[in-house]
């Protein structure tokens, strides 16, 4: 039996309401003991004195670009970047080339992850065949094959009737629909938020209503069908109000926000710098404050990255022509700690809830906890270490980030998956 002992770390485990100095004994990939000054011998001991020990982070929203666009990212590079960021489990979005819409295509990722992945990867399925919005995938067969979530990420299922039928099926099977909320008929070529900043730059805008209309529709459908709904990358104050109203009615709905949406507004966009081009777009300062308050108040359940890597050539085409997306796997934890925890806006326990425990609950998986009996997926951080974000040091192929040069605290010293160190000093 292989054993690992993590000693003297500041352990944060909201699943058990525990926060304090403790040791963790791992046996055969499973956490067996958590306590003070454990005397057990182990094959390897990691001294975590002065470091913070979390459950491995769970990212619900990642674009691995594999298959079809491996020049942007692949399973090996994306999973290594995730481990570098303290993430031990991620959900890959289905808008690949071809889309993930069948058991055989899902098997491609599952099989490749077994050999290439540094962490645990779950693959979301599309909701409709070929993501065309016309015919549902075989939801039952996909769930039976191991799919944990369905999403049309990158766009919405525009047919309310078709989405309702999908929700009726997923409600019976106990898996979530993850909604990218965007009414495509209202986008009309927009590339940033429709506000004064867009007008100053002479760029076409995307109205907040494009997100809010679909968020409201999907909440109504989830309420009627009893489906589990997760609102991806919420970005507007109106969406937060819709999410809260749906919850008040008893709708089974959760929501996520990305660091760029609670740290940056359209006012921060330098002229024609497409590293700031994301979908949904950076909104107003009022929206940024609404996102932060929703995190603090518990309206937002999860913090995800929407990691969307692109080549430098693509991002250098300018705001009108460049693709949407930010590379976020390696910056999310440091940004959340620096901007929310260190400022007193969120507790360490709250950070773990939003980035590990709650995302695991959304997917109904064994993750996000350091309780004995749980899989030994662990991240060990040094939150005293300050540095500048440098995209050149990213392990991801995607270097596209608006946070280059930003001062942050928090480096990952070790990432552990199933009791094995996958990032940090191996020996």
The 8 nearest C-alpha neighbors of each residue, nearest first, counted from 0:
[[1, 27, 2, 26, 28, 42, 41, 25],
 [2, 0, 27, 26, 42, 3, 28, 41],
 [1, 3, 26, 41, 42, 25, 27, 0],
 [4, 2, 43, 25, 41, 44, 42, 24],
 [3, 5, 24, 44, 23, 41, 25, 6],
 [6, 4, 45, 23, 22, 44, 46, 47],
 [5, 7, 22, 46, 47, 8, 4, 45],
 [6, 8, 48, 47, 21, 22, 20, 46],
 [9, 7, 47, 48, 50, 20, 10, 6],
 [8, 10, 20, 51, 19, 52, 50, 21],
 [9, 11, 52, 19, 18, 8, 20, 51],
 [12, 10, 18, 53, 17, 348, 52, 13],
 [11, 13, 17, 14, 15, 369, 16, 368],
 [14, 12, 16, 15, 348, 17, 11, 352],
 [15, 13, 12, 368, 16, 356, 370, 369],
 [14, 16, 13, 17, 12, 370, 368, 369],
 [17, 15, 13, 14, 12, 18, 11, 348],
 [18, 16, 12, 15, 13, 11, 19, 10],
 [17, 19, 11, 10, 12, 16, 9, 20],
 [18, 20, 9, 10, 21, 17, 11, 8],
 [21, 19, 9, 8, 7, 10, 35, 22],
 [22, 20, 35, 34, 7, 8, 10, 19],
 [21, 23, 6, 34, 5, 7, 35, 33],
 [24, 22, 33, 5, 32, 4, 25, 6],
 [25, 23, 4, 32, 31, 3, 30, 5],
 [24, 26, 30, 3, 29, 2, 31, 4],
 [27, 25, 2, 29, 28, 1, 31, 30],
 [26, 28, 1, 0, 29, 2, 25, 418],
 [29, 27, 417, 418, 375, 26, 25, 374],
 [28, 30, 374, 375, 26, 25, 27, 373],
 [31, 29, 25, 371, 375, 372, 373, 32],
 [30, 32, 371, 25, 24, 372, 29, 26],
 [33, 31, 24, 371, 23, 30, 34, 25],
 [34, 32, 23, 22, 24, 21, 371, 31],
 [35, 33, 21, 22, 37, 32, 36, 23],
 [34, 36, 21, 22, 37, 20, 33, 7],
 [37, 35, 38, 22, 34, 21, 6, 7],
 [36, 38, 39, 35, 22, 34, 24, 23],
 [39, 37, 36, 40, 35, 41, 22, 4],
 [40, 38, 37, 41, 24, 4, 36, 32],
 [39, 41, 38, 42, 4, 2, 43, 44],
 [42, 40, 2, 43, 3, 4, 44, 39],
 [43, 41, 2, 3, 1, 44, 40, 4],
 [42, 44, 3, 41, 4, 2, 45, 40],
 [43, 45, 4, 3, 5, 41, 46, 42],
 [46, 44, 5, 47, 6, 4, 43, 3],
 [45, 47, 6, 48, 5, 7, 44, 8],
 [46, 48, 8, 50, 7, 6, 45, 49],
 [49, 47, 7, 8, 50, 46, 6, 9],
 [50, 48, 47, 8, 51, 9, 381, 7],
 [49, 51, 381, 47, 48, 8, 380, 9],
 [52, 50, 9, 380, 379, 8, 10, 381],
 [51, 53, 379, 10, 9, 8, 378, 11],
 [54, 52, 378, 11, 377, 55, 379, 10],
 [53, 55, 377, 367, 368, 369, 378, 376],
 [56, 54, 377, 378, 87, 376, 86, 53],
 [55, 57, 86, 355, 354, 87, 85, 54],
 [58, 56, 355, 88, 89, 86, 354, 358],
 [59, 57, 89, 303, 60, 90, 88, 56],
 [60, 58, 90, 89, 303, 358, 57, 61],
 [59, 61, 305, 58, 90, 303, 304, 91],
 [62, 60, 306, 91, 305, 92, 90, 63],
 [61, 63, 307, 92, 64, 91, 306, 305],
 [62, 64, 65, 73, 72, 77, 74, 61],
 [65, 63, 68, 72, 62, 95, 69, 66],
 [66, 64, 73, 63, 69, 67, 68, 95],
 [65, 67, 96, 64, 95, 68, 69, 97],
 [66, 68, 96, 65, 69, 95, 64, 97],
 [69, 67, 64, 70, 71, 65, 66, 72],
 [68, 70, 72, 73, 71, 65, 64, 67],
 [69, 71, 68, 72, 310, 73, 396, 64],
 [72, 70, 309, 69, 310, 68, 308, 396],
 [73, 71, 69, 396, 64, 63, 70, 77],
 [74, 72, 69, 65, 76, 63, 75, 77],
 [73, 75, 77, 76, 78, 116, 63, 65],
 [74, 76, 115, 116, 78, 73, 77, 79],
 [77, 75, 79, 73, 395, 78, 74, 80],
 [76, 78, 80, 74, 79, 75, 395, 73],
 [77, 79, 81, 117, 80, 75, 76, 116],
 [80, 78, 82, 76, 81, 77, 117, 75],
 [81, 79, 83, 394, 77, 395, 78, 82],
 [80, 82, 78, 86, 84, 328, 83, 79],
 [83, 81, 79, 85, 86, 84, 80, 422],
 [84, 82, 80, 81, 85, 329, 79, 422],
 [83, 85, 329, 81, 82, 86, 328, 80],
 [86, 84, 82, 378, 83, 414, 56, 411],
 [85, 87, 56, 81, 82, 55, 84, 88],
 [86, 88, 55, 118, 56, 119, 82, 376],
 [89, 87, 119, 57, 120, 86, 118, 58],
 [88, 90, 58, 120, 57, 59, 121, 91],
 [89, 91, 121, 59, 122, 60, 120, 61],
 [92, 90, 122, 61, 62, 123, 121, 63],
 [91, 93, 62, 123, 61, 94, 90, 60],
 [92, 94, 99, 124, 125, 95, 98, 123],
 [95, 93, 98, 92, 152, 99, 96, 153],
 [94, 96, 98, 97, 93, 64, 66, 67],
 [97, 95, 67, 98, 66, 94, 68, 65],
 [96, 98, 95, 99, 67, 66, 129, 94],
 [99, 97, 95, 94, 96, 93, 100, 129],
 [98, 100, 93, 124, 104, 125, 105, 101],
 [99, 101, 125, 124, 128, 98, 136, 129],
 [102, 100, 104, 103, 99, 105, 141, 136],
 [101, 103, 105, 104, 141, 106, 144, 140],
 [104, 102, 106, 101, 105, 107, 100, 99],
 [103, 105, 107, 106, 101, 102, 99, 100],
 [104, 106, 102, 107, 103, 108, 99, 101],
 [107, 105, 109, 103, 104, 108, 110, 102],
 [106, 108, 104, 105, 110, 109, 111, 103],
 [109, 107, 111, 106, 110, 105, 112, 122],
 [110, 108, 106, 112, 111, 107, 105, 113],
 [109, 111, 113, 107, 112, 108, 106, 114],
 [110, 112, 108, 113, 114, 109, 115, 107],
 [111, 113, 116, 115, 109, 114, 110, 108],
 [114, 112, 110, 111, 115, 116, 109, 108],
 [113, 115, 112, 111, 116, 110, 117, 75],
 [116, 114, 75, 112, 111, 113, 74, 117],
 [117, 115, 112, 75, 118, 78, 74, 114],
 [116, 118, 78, 79, 421, 115, 82, 75],
 [119, 117, 87, 116, 78, 88, 416, 120],
 [120, 118, 88, 87, 89, 121, 116, 117],
 [121, 119, 89, 88, 90, 118, 122, 112],
 [122, 120, 90, 91, 89, 123, 119, 147],
 [121, 123, 91, 90, 146, 120, 124, 92],
 [124, 122, 148, 149, 92, 93, 91, 146],
 [125, 123, 149, 99, 93, 100, 150, 126],
 [124, 126, 100, 150, 151, 93, 149, 127],
 [127, 125, 150, 149, 151, 136, 135, 124],
 [128, 126, 135, 130, 136, 134, 132, 125],
 [127, 129, 130, 136, 100, 134, 135, 131],
 [128, 130, 131, 98, 127, 100, 97, 125],
 [131, 129, 127, 128, 132, 125, 151, 98],
 [130, 132, 129, 133, 128, 127, 134, 156],
 [133, 131, 127, 156, 130, 134, 157, 158],
 [132, 134, 131, 127, 135, 128, 161, 130],
 [135, 133, 127, 128, 132, 136, 131, 161],
 [136, 134, 127, 128, 126, 137, 133, 165],
 [135, 137, 127, 128, 138, 126, 100, 134],
 [138, 136, 140, 139, 141, 135, 101, 100],
 [137, 139, 141, 136, 140, 142, 168, 169],
 [138, 140, 142, 141, 137, 143, 172, 168],
 [141, 139, 143, 142, 137, 138, 144, 102],
 [140, 142, 144, 138, 143, 139, 146, 102],
 [143, 141, 146, 145, 139, 144, 140, 138],
 [142, 144, 140, 141, 145, 139, 146, 138],
 [145, 143, 141, 142, 146, 140, 102, 105],
 [146, 144, 142, 143, 147, 141, 121, 122],
 [145, 147, 142, 141, 148, 123, 144, 122],
 [148, 146, 174, 362, 145, 123, 142, 121],
 [149, 147, 123, 175, 174, 146, 176, 124],
 [150, 148, 124, 176, 123, 125, 126, 177],
 [151, 149, 177, 125, 152, 126, 176, 178],
 [150, 152, 125, 126, 154, 155, 153, 130],
 [153, 151, 179, 154, 150, 94, 92, 178],
 [152, 154, 151, 179, 94, 155, 278, 181],
 [153, 155, 152, 179, 151, 181, 156, 180],
 [156, 154, 157, 179, 181, 180, 151, 178],
 [155, 157, 132, 158, 162, 151, 154, 159],
 [156, 158, 155, 159, 132, 182, 162, 183],
 [159, 157, 161, 160, 156, 162, 132, 133],
 [160, 158, 162, 161, 163, 157, 156, 216],
 [159, 161, 163, 158, 162, 164, 165, 157],
 [162, 160, 164, 158, 163, 159, 165, 135],
 [161, 163, 165, 159, 164, 160, 166, 156],
 [164, 162, 166, 160, 161, 165, 159, 220],
 [163, 165, 161, 167, 162, 166, 160, 168],
 [166, 164, 162, 168, 163, 167, 169, 161],
 [167, 165, 169, 163, 168, 226, 164, 170],
 [166, 168, 164, 170, 165, 224, 169, 163],
 [169, 167, 165, 166, 170, 171, 172, 164],
 [168, 170, 172, 166, 171, 174, 167, 173],
 [171, 169, 226, 173, 167, 168, 172, 166],
 [172, 170, 169, 168, 173, 167, 226, 174],
 [171, 173, 169, 170, 174, 168, 142, 139],
 [174, 172, 170, 171, 169, 175, 227, 226],
 [173, 175, 169, 148, 172, 147, 227, 170],
 [176, 174, 227, 148, 228, 177, 149, 229],
 [175, 177, 228, 149, 150, 148, 229, 178],
 [178, 176, 229, 150, 230, 149, 228, 175],
 [177, 179, 230, 231, 180, 150, 229, 176],
 [178, 180, 152, 231, 155, 154, 181, 153],
 [181, 179, 210, 213, 214, 178, 155, 182],
 [182, 180, 210, 209, 155, 183, 213, 154],
 [181, 183, 209, 184, 185, 213, 210, 180],
 [182, 184, 186, 185, 181, 187, 209, 154],
 [183, 185, 182, 186, 187, 209, 181, 157],
 [186, 184, 183, 209, 182, 187, 206, 205],
 [185, 187, 183, 205, 189, 188, 184, 209],
 [188, 186, 189, 185, 184, 183, 205, 203],
 [187, 189, 186, 190, 203, 204, 205, 319],
 [188, 190, 204, 203, 205, 186, 187, 191],
 [189, 191, 204, 203, 319, 188, 205, 202],
 [192, 190, 204, 280, 205, 189, 193, 197],
 [191, 193, 205, 204, 280, 282, 194, 206],
 [204, 192, 194, 205, 206, 197, 191, 203],
 [193, 195, 197, 196, 192, 198, 204, 283],
 [194, 196, 198, 197, 199, 193, 200, 192],
 [195, 197, 199, 198, 194, 200, 266, 265],
 [198, 196, 202, 200, 195, 194, 199, 201],
 [197, 199, 201, 195, 196, 200, 202, 194],
 [200, 198, 196, 197, 201, 195, 202, 194],
 [201, 199, 197, 198, 202, 196, 270, 271],
 [200, 202, 198, 199, 197, 203, 196, 204],
 [201, 203, 197, 200, 198, 204, 190, 191],
 [204, 202, 189, 190, 197, 188, 201, 191],
 [193, 203, 205, 189, 192, 191, 190, 197],
 [206, 204, 189, 193, 192, 186, 191, 207],
 [205, 207, 193, 208, 209, 192, 204, 186],
 [208, 206, 209, 210, 211, 235, 205, 192],
 [207, 209, 211, 206, 210, 212, 185, 237],
 [210, 208, 182, 181, 207, 185, 206, 211],
 [211, 209, 181, 180, 208, 207, 212, 213],
 [210, 212, 208, 214, 238, 213, 209, 215],
 [213, 211, 215, 214, 208, 210, 209, 216],
 [212, 214, 216, 180, 215, 211, 210, 217],
 [215, 213, 211, 217, 216, 212, 180, 218],
 [214, 216, 218, 212, 213, 217, 211, 241],
 [217, 215, 213, 219, 218, 214, 212, 220],
 [216, 218, 220, 214, 219, 215, 213, 221],
 [217, 219, 221, 215, 220, 216, 222, 214],
 [218, 220, 222, 216, 217, 221, 215, 223],
 [221, 219, 217, 223, 222, 218, 163, 224],
 [222, 220, 226, 218, 224, 223, 225, 219],
 [221, 223, 250, 219, 225, 220, 224, 218],
 [222, 224, 220, 221, 225, 219, 226, 250],
 [225, 223, 221, 226, 167, 222, 220, 166],
 [226, 224, 222, 221, 223, 170, 227, 251],
 [227, 225, 170, 221, 224, 166, 228, 169],
 [226, 228, 175, 251, 252, 176, 170, 221],
 [229, 227, 252, 176, 175, 177, 226, 251],
 [228, 230, 177, 253, 254, 252, 178, 176],
 [231, 229, 254, 178, 177, 253, 255, 228],
 [230, 232, 255, 179, 178, 233, 229, 254],
 [231, 233, 256, 255, 257, 234, 230, 305],
 [234, 232, 256, 231, 255, 235, 238, 230],
 [233, 235, 260, 232, 279, 282, 286, 256],
 [236, 234, 286, 237, 238, 233, 207, 239],
 [235, 237, 286, 239, 289, 238, 240, 234],
 [236, 238, 240, 235, 239, 241, 211, 207],
 [237, 239, 241, 235, 211, 240, 236, 242],
 [240, 238, 242, 236, 237, 241, 243, 235],
 [239, 241, 237, 243, 238, 242, 244, 236],
 [242, 240, 238, 244, 239, 243, 215, 245],
 [243, 241, 239, 245, 240, 244, 238, 246],
 [242, 244, 246, 240, 245, 241, 239, 247],
 [243, 245, 247, 241, 246, 242, 240, 248],
 [246, 244, 248, 242, 247, 250, 243, 241],
 [247, 245, 249, 243, 250, 248, 244, 242],
 [246, 248, 244, 245, 249, 243, 250, 242],
 [247, 249, 245, 246, 250, 244, 222, 243],
 [248, 250, 246, 247, 251, 245, 222, 252],
 [249, 251, 222, 246, 245, 252, 248, 221],
 [252, 250, 227, 228, 249, 226, 246, 253],
 [253, 251, 228, 229, 250, 227, 246, 254],
 [254, 252, 229, 300, 230, 228, 251, 299],
 [253, 255, 230, 299, 229, 300, 231, 301],
 [256, 254, 301, 302, 232, 231, 299, 300],
 [255, 257, 232, 302, 233, 303, 301, 260],
 [256, 258, 304, 303, 260, 259, 302, 232],
 [259, 257, 260, 261, 262, 331, 256, 304],
 [260, 258, 262, 263, 257, 261, 281, 264],
 [259, 261, 258, 257, 262, 263, 234, 281],
 [260, 262, 287, 290, 258, 259, 291, 263],
 [261, 263, 259, 260, 258, 287, 264, 338],
 [264, 262, 259, 260, 261, 267, 281, 287],
 [265, 263, 281, 282, 283, 266, 284, 267],
 [264, 266, 281, 267, 282, 268, 283, 196],
 [265, 267, 264, 268, 196, 283, 284, 263],
 [268, 266, 265, 264, 263, 269, 275, 281],
 [267, 269, 265, 266, 275, 270, 272, 264],
 [270, 268, 272, 271, 267, 275, 266, 273],
 [269, 271, 272, 268, 200, 318, 273, 317],
 [270, 272, 318, 317, 273, 269, 268, 319],
 [273, 271, 274, 269, 270, 275, 318, 317],
 [272, 274, 318, 276, 275, 317, 314, 271],
 [273, 275, 401, 400, 399, 272, 276, 314],
 [276, 274, 273, 401, 268, 272, 277, 400],
 [277, 275, 273, 323, 274, 324, 280, 318],
 [278, 276, 323, 324, 280, 279, 275, 325],
 [279, 277, 280, 323, 324, 276, 281, 153],
 [278, 280, 277, 234, 281, 232, 210, 233],
 [281, 279, 278, 277, 191, 192, 282, 276],
 [280, 282, 264, 265, 260, 192, 263, 191],
 [281, 283, 264, 265, 192, 280, 286, 234],
 [284, 282, 264, 286, 285, 265, 287, 281],
 [283, 285, 287, 286, 264, 288, 282, 266],
 [286, 284, 288, 283, 287, 289, 236, 282],
 [285, 287, 289, 236, 283, 235, 284, 288],
 [288, 286, 261, 284, 290, 289, 285, 260],
 [289, 287, 291, 285, 286, 290, 292, 284],
 [288, 290, 286, 292, 236, 287, 291, 293],
 [291, 289, 293, 287, 288, 261, 292, 286],
 [292, 290, 288, 294, 293, 289, 261, 295],
 [291, 293, 295, 289, 294, 290, 296, 288],
 [294, 292, 298, 290, 296, 299, 291, 295],
 [295, 293, 299, 291, 292, 297, 296, 298],
 [294, 296, 292, 293, 297, 345, 291, 344],
 [297, 295, 293, 294, 298, 292, 299, 291],
 [296, 298, 299, 294, 295, 293, 300, 292],
 [299, 297, 293, 296, 300, 294, 243, 239],
 [300, 298, 294, 254, 297, 293, 255, 301],
 [299, 301, 254, 353, 255, 297, 253, 298],
 [302, 300, 353, 255, 358, 354, 299, 357],
 [301, 303, 256, 255, 354, 353, 257, 304],
 [304, 302, 257, 58, 60, 59, 305, 256],
 [303, 305, 306, 257, 327, 60, 328, 331],
 [306, 304, 60, 61, 307, 303, 257, 62],
 [305, 307, 327, 61, 326, 304, 62, 325],
 [306, 308, 324, 325, 326, 62, 305, 309],
 [309, 307, 397, 326, 71, 325, 306, 324],
 [308, 310, 71, 397, 313, 311, 399, 307],
 [309, 311, 313, 312, 71, 397, 314, 308],
 [310, 312, 314, 313, 315, 309, 399, 398],
 [313, 311, 315, 310, 314, 316, 309, 321],
 [314, 312, 310, 311, 315, 321, 316, 309],
 [313, 315, 321, 311, 316, 312, 273, 310],
 [314, 316, 312, 317, 313, 311, 321, 273],
 [317, 315, 321, 314, 320, 313, 312, 318],
 [318, 316, 271, 315, 321, 273, 319, 320],
 [317, 319, 273, 271, 321, 320, 272, 276],
 [318, 320, 317, 321, 190, 202, 316, 271],
 [319, 321, 316, 318, 317, 322, 313, 314],
 [320, 322, 314, 316, 317, 313, 318, 319],
 [323, 321, 324, 320, 314, 313, 276, 309],
 [324, 322, 277, 276, 278, 321, 325, 307],
 [323, 325, 277, 307, 276, 322, 308, 278],
 [324, 326, 307, 400, 399, 306, 327, 308],
 [327, 325, 306, 308, 307, 399, 400, 397],
 [326, 328, 306, 304, 330, 329, 331, 325],
 [329, 327, 81, 330, 84, 306, 331, 80],
 [328, 330, 84, 327, 80, 331, 83, 81],
 [329, 331, 327, 333, 328, 332, 334, 84],
 [330, 332, 334, 333, 327, 328, 329, 335],
 [333, 331, 335, 334, 330, 336, 84, 409],
 [332, 334, 409, 336, 335, 331, 330, 408],
 [335, 333, 337, 331, 332, 336, 338, 330],
 [336, 334, 332, 339, 338, 333, 337, 331],
 [335, 337, 340, 333, 334, 339, 338, 341],
 [338, 336, 341, 334, 335, 408, 407, 339],
 [337, 339, 335, 336, 334, 342, 340, 341],
 [338, 340, 344, 345, 335, 342, 336, 341],
 [341, 339, 336, 345, 343, 342, 346, 344],
 [340, 342, 337, 343, 336, 339, 338, 344],
 [341, 343, 340, 339, 344, 338, 337, 345],
 [344, 342, 340, 341, 345, 339, 346, 338],
 [343, 345, 339, 342, 340, 295, 346, 341],
 [346, 344, 340, 339, 343, 349, 295, 350],
 [345, 347, 349, 348, 340, 350, 343, 344],
 [348, 346, 350, 349, 340, 351, 345, 11],
 [347, 349, 351, 346, 350, 13, 11, 352],
 [348, 350, 346, 352, 347, 351, 345, 353],
 [349, 351, 347, 353, 348, 352, 354, 346],
 [352, 350, 354, 348, 355, 349, 353, 356],
 [351, 353, 356, 349, 350, 357, 355, 354],
 [354, 352, 301, 350, 302, 351, 357, 300],
 [353, 355, 351, 302, 56, 352, 301, 57],
 [354, 356, 367, 56, 57, 351, 358, 352],
 [357, 355, 367, 352, 359, 358, 368, 360],
 [356, 358, 360, 359, 352, 353, 355, 301],
 [359, 357, 361, 360, 355, 356, 301, 57],
 [360, 358, 362, 356, 357, 364, 361, 366],
 [359, 361, 363, 357, 358, 362, 356, 364],
 [360, 362, 358, 359, 363, 357, 175, 253],
 [361, 363, 359, 360, 364, 147, 358, 148],
 [364, 362, 360, 361, 359, 365, 147, 174],
 [363, 365, 359, 362, 366, 360, 361, 367],
 [366, 364, 373, 374, 359, 363, 367, 368],
 [367, 365, 359, 368, 364, 374, 356, 376],
 [366, 368, 356, 355, 54, 359, 55, 56],
 [369, 367, 54, 370, 366, 14, 12, 356],
 [370, 368, 54, 12, 373, 371, 30, 367],
 [369, 371, 368, 373, 372, 15, 30, 14],
 [372, 370, 30, 31, 373, 32, 369, 33],
 [371, 373, 30, 29, 31, 370, 374, 369],
 [374, 372, 371, 30, 370, 29, 375, 369],
 [373, 375, 29, 376, 417, 30, 28, 372],
 [374, 376, 417, 29, 418, 30, 28, 377],
 [377, 375, 416, 55, 415, 417, 374, 54],
 [376, 378, 55, 54, 415, 53, 414, 375],
 [379, 377, 414, 55, 85, 53, 413, 54],
 [378, 380, 52, 413, 51, 412, 411, 53],
 [381, 379, 411, 51, 412, 410, 50, 382],
 [380, 382, 50, 410, 409, 383, 384, 51],
 [381, 383, 409, 384, 408, 380, 410, 50],
 [384, 382, 381, 408, 385, 409, 50, 410],
 [383, 385, 408, 382, 409, 381, 410, 386],
 [386, 384, 408, 407, 383, 409, 406, 387],
 [387, 385, 406, 407, 408, 388, 384, 405],
 [386, 388, 406, 404, 405, 389, 407, 385],
 [389, 387, 404, 403, 405, 390, 386, 406],
 [388, 390, 391, 403, 392, 387, 404, 393],
 [391, 389, 398, 393, 392, 403, 388, 400],
 [392, 390, 389, 393, 398, 394, 388, 403],
 [391, 393, 390, 389, 394, 388, 398, 395],
 [394, 392, 390, 395, 391, 398, 329, 80],
 [393, 395, 80, 392, 396, 76, 79, 83],
 [396, 394, 80, 397, 393, 76, 77, 72],
 [395, 397, 72, 71, 398, 394, 76, 308],
 [396, 398, 308, 309, 395, 399, 326, 310],
 [397, 399, 390, 400, 396, 326, 393, 391],
 [400, 398, 326, 274, 397, 325, 308, 309],
 [399, 401, 325, 402, 274, 326, 398, 403],
 [400, 402, 274, 275, 403, 399, 325, 259],
 [403, 401, 400, 405, 404, 388, 330, 389],
 [402, 404, 388, 405, 389, 401, 400, 390],
 [405, 403, 387, 388, 389, 402, 406, 390],
 [404, 406, 387, 402, 388, 403, 407, 386],
 [407, 405, 387, 386, 404, 388, 385, 408],
 [408, 406, 385, 337, 386, 333, 387, 405],
 [409, 407, 385, 384, 382, 337, 333, 383],
 [408, 410, 382, 333, 381, 384, 380, 383],
 [411, 409, 381, 380, 412, 382, 384, 408],
 [410, 412, 380, 413, 379, 85, 381, 84],
 [413, 411, 423, 380, 379, 410, 381, 414],
 [414, 412, 423, 379, 422, 411, 378, 415],
 [413, 415, 378, 422, 421, 85, 420, 377],
 [414, 416, 420, 377, 419, 376, 421, 418],
 [417, 415, 376, 419, 418, 375, 87, 118],
 [416, 418, 28, 375, 376, 419, 374, 29],
 [417, 419, 28, 375, 416, 415, 25, 29],
 [420, 418, 416, 415, 417, 421, 28, 3],
 [419, 421, 415, 422, 414, 425, 416, 418],
 [420, 422, 414, 415, 419, 117, 416, 423],
 [421, 423, 414, 413, 420, 82, 83, 424],
 [424, 422, 413, 412, 425, 414, 421, 420],
 [423, 425, 426, 422, 413, 420, 412, 421],
 [424, 426, 423, 420, 422, 421, 419, 413],
 [425, 424, 43, 423, 420, 45, 44, 42]]
